[in-house]
Protein backbone atom coordinates (compact mmCIF):
# COMPACT_ATOMS: atom_id res chain seq x y z
CA UNK A 1 0.00 0.00 0.00
CA UNK A 2 2.79 2.38 0.90
CA UNK A 3 4.56 1.50 -2.34
CA UNK A 4 1.54 2.62 -4.37
CA UNK A 5 1.27 5.85 -2.39
CA UNK A 6 4.90 6.70 -3.11
CA UNK A 7 4.43 5.78 -6.77
CA UNK A 8 1.46 8.14 -7.13
CA UNK A 9 3.41 10.86 -5.30
CA UNK A 10 6.28 10.54 -7.79
CA UNK A 11 3.79 10.63 -10.67
CA UNK A 12 2.27 13.80 -9.19
CA UNK A 13 5.66 15.49 -8.86
CA UNK A 14 6.69 14.59 -12.41
CA UNK A 15 3.33 15.74 -13.80
CA UNK A 16 3.58 19.02 -11.88
CA UNK A 17 7.08 19.68 -13.22
CA UNK A 18 5.88 19.01 -16.75
CA UNK A 19 2.91 21.33 -16.31
CA UNK A 20 0.05 18.86 -16.09
CA UNK A 21 -1.76 20.40 -13.13
CA UNK A 22 -4.93 18.33 -13.30
CA UNK A 23 -3.10 15.03 -13.44
CA UNK A 24 -0.73 16.16 -10.68
CA UNK A 25 -3.62 17.11 -8.41
CA UNK A 26 -5.43 13.85 -9.00
CA UNK A 27 -2.30 11.76 -8.43
CA UNK A 28 -1.50 13.69 -5.25
CA UNK A 29 -5.05 13.12 -3.98
CA UNK A 30 -4.80 9.40 -4.67
CA UNK A 31 -1.41 9.27 -2.94
CA UNK A 32 -2.87 11.00 0.12
CA UNK A 33 -5.80 8.57 0.31
CA UNK A 34 -3.54 5.54 -0.09
CA UNK A 35 -1.20 6.84 2.63
CA UNK A 36 -4.11 7.33 5.02
CA UNK A 37 -5.38 3.81 4.29
CA UNK A 38 -1.86 2.51 4.95
CA UNK A 39 -1.72 4.33 8.30
CA UNK A 40 -5.11 2.99 9.40
CA UNK A 41 -4.21 -0.57 8.41
CA UNK A 42 -0.82 -0.32 10.14
CA UNK A 43 -2.39 0.93 13.37
CA UNK A 44 -5.12 -1.74 13.30
CA UNK A 45 -2.48 -4.39 12.59
CA UNK A 46 -0.39 -3.22 15.55
CA UNK A 47 -3.35 -3.15 17.91
CA UNK A 48 -5.11 -6.37 16.88
CA UNK A 49 -2.28 -8.38 15.36
CA UNK A 50 -1.24 -11.79 16.58
CA UNK A 51 0.26 -11.80 20.02
CA UNK A 52 2.76 -14.44 21.14
CA UNK A 53 1.35 -16.85 23.69
N, CA, C and O atoms as a Tripos MOL2 file, in Angstrom:
@<TRIPOS>MOLECULE
protein
  212   211    53     0     0
PROTEIN
NO_CHARGES

@<TRIPOS>ATOM
      1 N           0.8350   -1.1860    0.0000 N.3       1 UNK1
      2 CA          0.0000    0.0000    0.0000 C.3       1 UNK1
      3 C           0.8810    1.2520    0.0000 C.2       1 UNK1
      4 O           0.6360    2.2060   -0.7400 O.2       1 UNK1
      5 N           1.8920    1.2240    0.8330 N.am      2 UNK2
      6 CA          2.7880    2.3790    0.9010 C.3       2 UNK2
      7 C           3.5470    2.5500   -0.4110 C.2       2 UNK2
      8 O           3.8370    3.6720   -0.8250 O.2       2 UNK2
      9 N           3.8620    1.4480   -1.0560 N.am      3 UNK3
     10 CA          4.5590    1.5020   -2.3410 C.3       3 UNK3
     11 C           3.7160    2.2480   -3.3810 C.2       3 UNK3
     12 O           4.2350    3.0800   -4.1260 O.2       3 UNK3
     13 N           2.4150    1.9450   -3.4260 N.am      4 UNK4
     14 CA          1.5390    2.6190   -4.3730 C.3       4 UNK4
     15 C           1.3960    4.1060   -4.0540 C.2       4 UNK4
     16 O           1.3110    4.9300   -4.9660 O.2       4 UNK4
     17 N           1.3690    4.4520   -2.7770 N.am      5 UNK5
     18 CA          1.2730    5.8530   -2.3900 C.3       5 UNK5
     19 C           2.5010    6.6230   -2.8600 C.2       5 UNK5
     20 O           2.3860    7.7310   -3.3830 O.2       5 UNK5
     21 N           3.6660    6.0350   -2.6710 N.am      6 UNK6
     22 CA          4.8990    6.6950   -3.1140 C.3       6 UNK6
     23 C           4.9340    6.7870   -4.6330 C.2       6 UNK6
     24 O           5.3860    7.7920   -5.1820 O.2       6 UNK6
     25 N           4.4650    5.7560   -5.3110 N.am      7 UNK7
     26 CA          4.4340    5.7820   -6.7700 C.3       7 UNK7
     27 C           3.5460    6.9140   -7.2760 C.2       7 UNK7
     28 O           3.9410    7.6540   -8.1770 O.2       7 UNK7
     29 N           2.3540    7.0550   -6.7060 N.am      8 UNK8
     30 CA          1.4640    8.1420   -7.1300 C.3       8 UNK8
     31 C           2.0400    9.5020   -6.7720 C.2       8 UNK8
     32 O           1.8230   10.4700   -7.5010 O.2       8 UNK8
     33 N           2.7700    9.5990   -5.6650 N.am      9 UNK9
     34 CA          3.4100   10.8620   -5.3050 C.3       9 UNK9
     35 C           4.4720   11.2370   -6.3310 C.2       9 UNK9
     36 O           4.5720   12.4000   -6.7220 O.2       9 UNK9
     37 N           5.2610   10.2700   -6.7690 N.am     10 UNK10
     38 CA          6.2820   10.5370   -7.7930 C.3      10 UNK10
     39 C           5.6120   10.9350   -9.1070 C.2      10 UNK10
     40 O           6.0790   11.8460   -9.7910 O.2      10 UNK10
     41 N           4.5260   10.2620   -9.4610 N.am     11 UNK11
     42 CA          3.7910   10.6310  -10.6750 C.3      11 UNK11
     43 C           3.2800   12.0610  -10.5640 C.2      11 UNK11
     44 O           3.3390   12.8180  -11.5330 O.2      11 UNK11
     45 N           2.7770   12.4370   -9.3870 N.am     12 UNK12
     46 CA          2.2700   13.7980   -9.1870 C.3      12 UNK12
     47 C           3.3840   14.8260   -9.3250 C.2      12 UNK12
     48 O           3.1850   15.8770   -9.9350 O.2      12 UNK12
     49 N           4.5430   14.5350   -8.7690 N.am     13 UNK13
     50 CA          5.6600   15.4850   -8.8600 C.3      13 UNK13
     51 C           6.1280   15.6420  -10.2970 C.2      13 UNK13
     52 O           6.3700   16.7590  -10.7550 O.2      13 UNK13
     53 N           6.2580   14.5260  -11.0100 N.am     14 UNK14
     54 CA          6.6870   14.5930  -12.4080 C.3      14 UNK14
     55 C           5.6560   15.3340  -13.2510 C.2      14 UNK14
     56 O           6.0200   16.1460  -14.1010 O.2      14 UNK14
     57 N           4.3820   15.0640  -13.0260 N.am     15 UNK15
     58 CA          3.3310   15.7430  -13.7960 C.3      15 UNK15
     59 C           3.3190   17.2390  -13.4910 C.2      15 UNK15
     60 O           3.0930   18.0530  -14.3860 O.2      15 UNK15
     61 N           3.5590   17.6020  -12.2370 N.am     16 UNK16
     62 CA          3.5830   19.0250  -11.8840 C.3      16 UNK16
     63 C           4.7630   19.7270  -12.5430 C.2      16 UNK16
     64 O           4.6290   20.8550  -13.0160 O.2      16 UNK16
     65 N           5.9020   19.0740  -12.5770 N.am     17 UNK17
     66 CA          7.0800   19.6760  -13.2170 C.3      17 UNK17
     67 C           6.8500   19.8600  -14.7110 C.2      17 UNK17
     68 O           7.3050   20.8430  -15.2960 O.2      17 UNK17
     69 N           6.1500   18.9220  -15.3230 N.am     18 UNK18
     70 CA          5.8840   19.0140  -16.7530 C.3      18 UNK18
     71 C           4.6890   19.9000  -17.0880 C.2      18 UNK18
     72 O           4.4070   20.1440  -18.2610 O.2      18 UNK18
     73 N           3.9870   20.3790  -16.0670 N.am     19 UNK19
     74 CA          2.9060   21.3260  -16.3090 C.3      19 UNK19
     75 C           1.5200   20.7240  -16.4070 C.2      19 UNK19
     76 O           0.5850   21.4160  -16.8090 O.2      19 UNK19
     77 N           1.3580   19.4900  -16.0630 N.am     20 UNK20
     78 CA          0.0460   18.8570  -16.0930 C.3      20 UNK20
     79 C          -0.6000   18.9750  -14.7160 C.2      20 UNK20
     80 O          -0.5320   18.0480  -13.9090 O.2      20 UNK20
     81 N          -1.2200   20.1070  -14.4560 N.am     21 UNK21
     82 CA         -1.7580   20.3980  -13.1290 C.3      21 UNK21
     83 C          -2.8980   19.4930  -12.7120 C.2      21 UNK21
     84 O          -2.9680   19.0810  -11.5540 O.2      21 UNK21
     85 N          -3.7920   19.1760  -13.6360 N.am     22 UNK22
     86 CA         -4.9280   18.3300  -13.2990 C.3      22 UNK22
     87 C          -4.5080   16.9240  -12.9300 C.2      22 UNK22
     88 O          -4.9970   16.3490  -11.9580 O.2      22 UNK22
     89 N          -3.5980   16.3780  -13.7150 N.am     23 UNK23
     90 CA         -3.1020   15.0290  -13.4360 C.3      23 UNK23
     91 C          -2.3150   15.0330  -12.1360 C.2      23 UNK23
     92 O          -2.4180   14.0940  -11.3470 O.2      23 UNK23
     93 N          -1.5320   16.0740  -11.9030 N.am     24 UNK24
     94 CA         -0.7330   16.1600  -10.6840 C.3      24 UNK24
     95 C          -1.6330   16.2340   -9.4540 C.2      24 UNK24
     96 O          -1.3590   15.5890   -8.4410 O.2      24 UNK24
     97 N          -2.6950   17.0090   -9.5390 N.am     25 UNK25
     98 CA         -3.6230   17.1130   -8.4090 C.3      25 UNK25
     99 C          -4.3320   15.8080   -8.1160 C.2      25 UNK25
    100 O          -4.4960   15.4180   -6.9600 O.2      25 UNK25
    101 N          -4.7500   15.1370   -9.1760 N.am     26 UNK26
    102 CA         -5.4250   13.8500   -9.0010 C.3      26 UNK26
    103 C          -4.4830   12.8060   -8.4170 C.2      26 UNK26
    104 O          -4.8600   12.0710   -7.5040 O.2      26 UNK26
    105 N          -3.2690   12.7350   -8.9320 N.am     27 UNK27
    106 CA         -2.2980   11.7570   -8.4270 C.3      27 UNK27
    107 C          -1.9290   12.0610   -6.9820 C.2      27 UNK27
    108 O          -1.7510   11.1400   -6.1840 O.2      27 UNK27
    109 N          -1.8110   13.3350   -6.6330 N.am     28 UNK28
    110 CA         -1.5020   13.6950   -5.2460 C.3      28 UNK28
    111 C          -2.6600   13.3260   -4.3220 C.2      28 UNK28
    112 O          -2.4350   12.8720   -3.2000 O.2      28 UNK28
    113 N          -3.8800   13.5160   -4.7770 N.am     29 UNK29
    114 CA         -5.0460   13.1220   -3.9830 C.3      29 UNK29
    115 C          -5.1020   11.6220   -3.7540 C.2      29 UNK29
    116 O          -5.3930   11.1640   -2.6490 O.2      29 UNK29
    117 N          -4.8210   10.8580   -4.8050 N.am     30 UNK30
    118 CA         -4.8010    9.4010   -4.6690 C.3      30 UNK30
    119 C          -3.6970    8.9700   -3.7240 C.2      30 UNK30
    120 O          -3.8960    8.0700   -2.9070 O.2      30 UNK30
    121 N          -2.5270    9.6050   -3.8240 N.am     31 UNK31
    122 CA         -1.4120    9.2690   -2.9370 C.3      31 UNK31
    123 C          -1.7730    9.5580   -1.4830 C.2      31 UNK31
    124 O          -1.4150    8.7910   -0.5890 O.2      31 UNK31
    125 N          -2.4730   10.6490   -1.2490 N.am     32 UNK32
    126 CA         -2.8680   10.9990    0.1160 C.3      32 UNK32
    127 C          -3.8510    9.9710    0.6800 C.2      32 UNK32
    128 O          -3.7290    9.5530    1.8310 O.2      32 UNK32
    129 N          -4.8180    9.5710   -0.1320 N.am     33 UNK33
    130 CA         -5.7990    8.5750    0.3100 C.3      33 UNK33
    131 C          -5.1270    7.2390    0.5960 C.2      33 UNK33
    132 O          -5.4190    6.6010    1.6080 O.2      33 UNK33
    133 N          -4.2290    6.8120   -0.2900 N.am     34 UNK34
    134 CA         -3.5370    5.5430   -0.0850 C.3      34 UNK34
    135 C          -2.6680    5.5800    1.1620 C.2      34 UNK34
    136 O          -2.5670    4.5840    1.8780 O.2      34 UNK34
    137 N          -2.0350    6.7280    1.4290 N.am     35 UNK35
    138 CA         -1.2030    6.8360    2.6340 C.3      35 UNK35
    139 C          -2.0620    6.7670    3.8870 C.2      35 UNK35
    140 O          -1.6670    6.1410    4.8700 O.2      35 UNK35
    141 N          -3.2240    7.3970    3.8690 N.am     36 UNK36
    142 CA         -4.1120    7.3280    5.0250 C.3      36 UNK36
    143 C          -4.6300    5.9100    5.2480 C.2      36 UNK36
    144 O          -4.7370    5.4620    6.3900 O.2      36 UNK36
    145 N          -4.9520    5.2020    4.1660 N.am     37 UNK37
    146 CA         -5.3780    3.8080    4.2920 C.3      37 UNK37
    147 C          -4.2440    2.9740    4.8700 C.2      37 UNK37
    148 O          -4.4740    2.1160    5.7220 O.2      37 UNK37
    149 N          -3.0130    3.2240    4.4100 N.am     38 UNK38
    150 CA         -1.8590    2.5090    4.9510 C.3      38 UNK38
    151 C          -1.7130    2.7690    6.4480 C.2      38 UNK38
    152 O          -1.4760    1.8330    7.2120 O.2      38 UNK38
    153 N          -1.8500    4.0170    6.8780 N.am     39 UNK39
    154 CA         -1.7250    4.3250    8.3020 C.3      39 UNK39
    155 C          -2.7890    3.6220    9.1250 C.2      39 UNK39
    156 O          -2.4880    3.0600   10.1790 O.2      39 UNK39
    157 N          -4.0280    3.6460    8.6590 N.am     40 UNK40
    158 CA         -5.1080    2.9930    9.3950 C.3      40 UNK40
    159 C          -4.8530    1.4910    9.4960 C.2      40 UNK40
    160 O          -5.0040    0.9080   10.5700 O.2      40 UNK40
    161 N          -4.4680    0.8620    8.3860 N.am     41 UNK41
    162 CA         -4.2050   -0.5720    8.4110 C.3      41 UNK41
    163 C          -3.0050   -0.9100    9.2900 C.2      41 UNK41
    164 O          -3.0120   -1.9390    9.9650 O.2      41 UNK41
    165 N          -1.9870   -0.0750    9.2950 N.am     42 UNK42
    166 CA         -0.8190   -0.3220   10.1380 C.3      42 UNK42
    167 C          -1.1880   -0.2260   11.6150 C.2      42 UNK42
    168 O          -0.7500   -1.0500   12.4180 O.2      42 UNK42
    169 N          -1.9860    0.7690   11.9760 N.am     43 UNK43
    170 CA         -2.3910    0.9260   13.3720 C.3      43 UNK43
    171 C          -3.2780   -0.2310   13.8130 C.2      43 UNK43
    172 O          -3.0950   -0.7740   14.9030 O.2      43 UNK43
    173 N          -4.2390   -0.6100   12.9740 N.am     44 UNK44
    174 CA         -5.1170   -1.7390   13.2980 C.3      44 UNK44
    175 C          -4.2980   -3.0190   13.4240 C.2      44 UNK44
    176 O          -4.5470   -3.8300   14.3160 O.2      44 UNK44
    177 N          -3.3330   -3.2010   12.5440 N.am     45 UNK45
    178 CA         -2.4850   -4.3860   12.5950 C.3      45 UNK45
    179 C          -1.6620   -4.4150   13.8810 C.2      45 UNK45
    180 O          -1.4840   -5.4780   14.4760 O.2      45 UNK45
    181 N          -1.1680   -3.2760   14.3080 N.am     46 UNK46
    182 CA         -0.3910   -3.2250   15.5510 C.3      46 UNK46
    183 C          -1.2620   -3.4840   16.7770 C.2      46 UNK46
    184 O          -0.8170   -4.1180   17.7340 O.2      46 UNK46
    185 N          -2.4810   -3.0030   16.7500 N.am     47 UNK47
    186 CA         -3.3540   -3.1550   17.9050 C.3      47 UNK47
    187 C          -3.9570   -4.5570   18.0060 C.2      47 UNK47
    188 O          -4.0260   -5.1290   19.0940 O.2      47 UNK47
    189 N          -4.3880   -5.1050   16.8790 N.am     48 UNK48
    190 CA         -5.1070   -6.3690   16.8840 C.3      48 UNK48
    191 C          -4.3510   -7.5060   16.2300 C.2      48 UNK48
    192 O          -4.9370   -8.5470   15.9300 O.2      48 UNK48
    193 N          -3.0760   -7.3290   16.0060 N.am     49 UNK49
    194 CA         -2.2840   -8.3790   15.3640 C.3      49 UNK49
    195 C          -2.1040   -9.5650   16.2840 C.2      49 UNK49
    196 O          -2.5270   -9.5390   17.4400 O.2      49 UNK49
    197 N          -1.4760  -10.5970   15.7690 N.am     50 UNK50
    198 CA         -1.2410  -11.7930   16.5780 C.3      50 UNK50
    199 C          -0.2730  -11.4700   17.7050 C.2      50 UNK50
    200 O           0.7230  -10.7700   17.5210 O.2      50 UNK50
    201 N          -0.5910  -11.9920   18.8570 N.am     51 UNK51
    202 CA          0.2650  -11.8000   20.0200 C.3      51 UNK51
    203 C           0.8730  -13.1510   20.3910 C.2      51 UNK51
    204 O           0.1830  -14.1700   20.3700 O.2      51 UNK51
    205 N           2.1570  -13.1620   20.7280 N.am     52 UNK52
    206 CA          2.7650  -14.4380   21.1350 C.3      52 UNK52
    207 C           2.1570  -14.9470   22.4340 C.2      52 UNK52
    208 O           1.8480  -14.1710   23.3390 O.2      52 UNK52
    209 N           1.9910  -16.2570   22.5110 N.am     53 UNK53
    210 CA          1.3490  -16.8460   23.6920 C.3      53 UNK53
    211 C           2.3730  -17.2930   24.6860 C.2      53 UNK53
    212 O           2.0200  -17.8140   25.7440 O.2      53 UNK53
@<TRIPOS>BOND
     1     1     2 1
     2     2     3 1
     3     3     4 2
     4     3     5 am
     5     5     6 1
     6     6     7 1
     7     7     8 2
     8     7     9 am
     9     9    10 1
    10    10    11 1
    11    11    12 2
    12    11    13 am
    13    13    14 1
    14    14    15 1
    15    15    16 2
    16    15    17 am
    17    17    18 1
    18    18    19 1
    19    19    20 2
    20    19    21 am
    21    21    22 1
    22    22    23 1
    23    23    24 2
    24    23    25 am
    25    25    26 1
    26    26    27 1
    27    27    28 2
    28    27    29 am
    29    29    30 1
    30    30    31 1
    31    31    32 2
    32    31    33 am
    33    33    34 1
    34    34    35 1
    35    35    36 2
    36    35    37 am
    37    37    38 1
    38    38    39 1
    39    39    40 2
    40    39    41 am
    41    41    42 1
    42    42    43 1
    43    43    44 2
    44    43    45 am
    45    45    46 1
    46    46    47 1
    47    47    48 2
    48    47    49 am
    49    49    50 1
    50    50    51 1
    51    51    52 2
    52    51    53 am
    53    53    54 1
    54    54    55 1
    55    55    56 2
    56    55    57 am
    57    57    58 1
    58    58    59 1
    59    59    60 2
    60    59    61 am
    61    61    62 1
    62    62    63 1
    63    63    64 2
    64    63    65 am
    65    65    66 1
    66    66    67 1
    67    67    68 2
    68    67    69 am
    69    69    70 1
    70    70    71 1
    71    71    72 2
    72    71    73 am
    73    73    74 1
    74    74    75 1
    75    75    76 2
    76    75    77 am
    77    77    78 1
    78    78    79 1
    79    79    80 2
    80    79    81 am
    81    81    82 1
    82    82    83 1
    83    83    84 2
    84    83    85 am
    85    85    86 1
    86    86    87 1
    87    87    88 2
    88    87    89 am
    89    89    90 1
    90    90    91 1
    91    91    92 2
    92    91    93 am
    93    93    94 1
    94    94    95 1
    95    95    96 2
    96    95    97 am
    97    97    98 1
    98    98    99 1
    99    99   100 2
   100    99   101 am
   101   101   102 1
   102   102   103 1
   103   103   104 2
   104   103   105 am
   105   105   106 1
   106   106   107 1
   107   107   108 2
   108   107   109 am
   109   109   110 1
   110   110   111 1
   111   111   112 2
   112   111   113 am
   113   113   114 1
   114   114   115 1
   115   115   116 2
   116   115   117 am
   117   117   118 1
   118   118   119 1
   119   119   120 2
   120   119   121 am
   121   121   122 1
   122   122   123 1
   123   123   124 2
   124   123   125 am
   125   125   126 1
   126   126   127 1
   127   127   128 2
   128   127   129 am
   129   129   130 1
   130   130   131 1
   131   131   132 2
   132   131   133 am
   133   133   134 1
   134   134   135 1
   135   135   136 2
   136   135   137 am
   137   137   138 1
   138   138   139 1
   139   139   140 2
   140   139   141 am
   141   141   142 1
   142   142   143 1
   143   143   144 2
   144   143   145 am
   145   145   146 1
   146   146   147 1
   147   147   148 2
   148   147   149 am
   149   149   150 1
   150   150   151 1
   151   151   152 2
   152   151   153 am
   153   153   154 1
   154   154   155 1
   155   155   156 2
   156   155   157 am
   157   157   158 1
   158   158   159 1
   159   159   160 2
   160   159   161 am
   161   161   162 1
   162   162   163 1
   163   163   164 2
   164   163   165 am
   165   165   166 1
   166   166   167 1
   167   167   168 2
   168   167   169 am
   169   169   170 1
   170   170   171 1
   171   171   172 2
   172   171   173 am
   173   173   174 1
   174   174   175 1
   175   175   176 2
   176   175   177 am
   177   177   178 1
   178   178   179 1
   179   179   180 2
   180   179   181 am
   181   181   182 1
   182   182   183 1
   183   183   184 2
   184   183   185 am
   185   185   186 1
   186   186   187 1
   187   187   188 2
   188   187   189 am
   189   189   190 1
   190   190   191 1
   191   191   192 2
   192   191   193 am
   193   193   194 1
   194   194   195 1
   195   195   196 2
   196   195   197 am
   197   197   198 1
   198   198   199 1
   199   199   200 2
   200   199   201 am
   201   201   202 1
   202   202   203 1
   203   203   204 2
   204   203   205 am
   205   205   206 1
   206   206   207 1
   207   207   208 2
   208   207   209 am
   209   209   210 1
   210   210   211 1
   211   211   212 2
@<TRIPOS>SUBSTRUCTURE
     1 UNK1         2 RESIDUE 1 A UNK
     2 UNK2         6 RESIDUE 1 A UNK
     3 UNK3        10 RESIDUE 1 A UNK
     4 UNK4        14 RESIDUE 1 A UNK
     5 UNK5        18 RESIDUE 1 A UNK
     6 UNK6        22 RESIDUE 1 A UNK
     7 UNK7        26 RESIDUE 1 A UNK
     8 UNK8        30 RESIDUE 1 A UNK
     9 UNK9        34 RESIDUE 1 A UNK
    10 UNK10       38 RESIDUE 1 A UNK
    11 UNK11       42 RESIDUE 1 A UNK
    12 UNK12       46 RESIDUE 1 A UNK
    13 UNK13       50 RESIDUE 1 A UNK
    14 UNK14       54 RESIDUE 1 A UNK
    15 UNK15       58 RESIDUE 1 A UNK
    16 UNK16       62 RESIDUE 1 A UNK
    17 UNK17       66 RESIDUE 1 A UNK
    18 UNK18       70 RESIDUE 1 A UNK
    19 UNK19       74 RESIDUE 1 A UNK
    20 UNK20       78 RESIDUE 1 A UNK
    21 UNK21       82 RESIDUE 1 A UNK
    22 UNK22       86 RESIDUE 1 A UNK
    23 UNK23       90 RESIDUE 1 A UNK
    24 UNK24       94 RESIDUE 1 A UNK
    25 UNK25       98 RESIDUE 1 A UNK
    26 UNK26      102 RESIDUE 1 A UNK
    27 UNK27      106 RESIDUE 1 A UNK
    28 UNK28      110 RESIDUE 1 A UNK
    29 UNK29      114 RESIDUE 1 A UNK
    30 UNK30      118 RESIDUE 1 A UNK
    31 UNK31      122 RESIDUE 1 A UNK
    32 UNK32      126 RESIDUE 1 A UNK
    33 UNK33      130 RESIDUE 1 A UNK
    34 UNK34      134 RESIDUE 1 A UNK
    35 UNK35      138 RESIDUE 1 A UNK
    36 UNK36      142 RESIDUE 1 A UNK
    37 UNK37      146 RESIDUE 1 A UNK
    38 UNK38      150 RESIDUE 1 A UNK
    39 UNK39      154 RESIDUE 1 A UNK
    40 UNK40      158 RESIDUE 1 A UNK
    41 UNK41      162 RESIDUE 1 A UNK
    42 UNK42      166 RESIDUE 1 A UNK
    43 UNK43      170 RESIDUE 1 A UNK
    44 UNK44      174 RESIDUE 1 A UNK
    45 UNK45      178 RESIDUE 1 A UNK
    46 UNK46      182 RESIDUE 1 A UNK
    47 UNK47      186 RESIDUE 1 A UNK
    48 UNK48      190 RESIDUE 1 A UNK
    49 UNK49      194 RESIDUE 1 A UNK
    50 UNK50      198 RESIDUE 1 A UNK
    51 UNK51      202 RESIDUE 1 A UNK
    52 UNK52      206 RESIDUE 1 A UNK
    53 UNK53      210 RESIDUE 1 A UNK
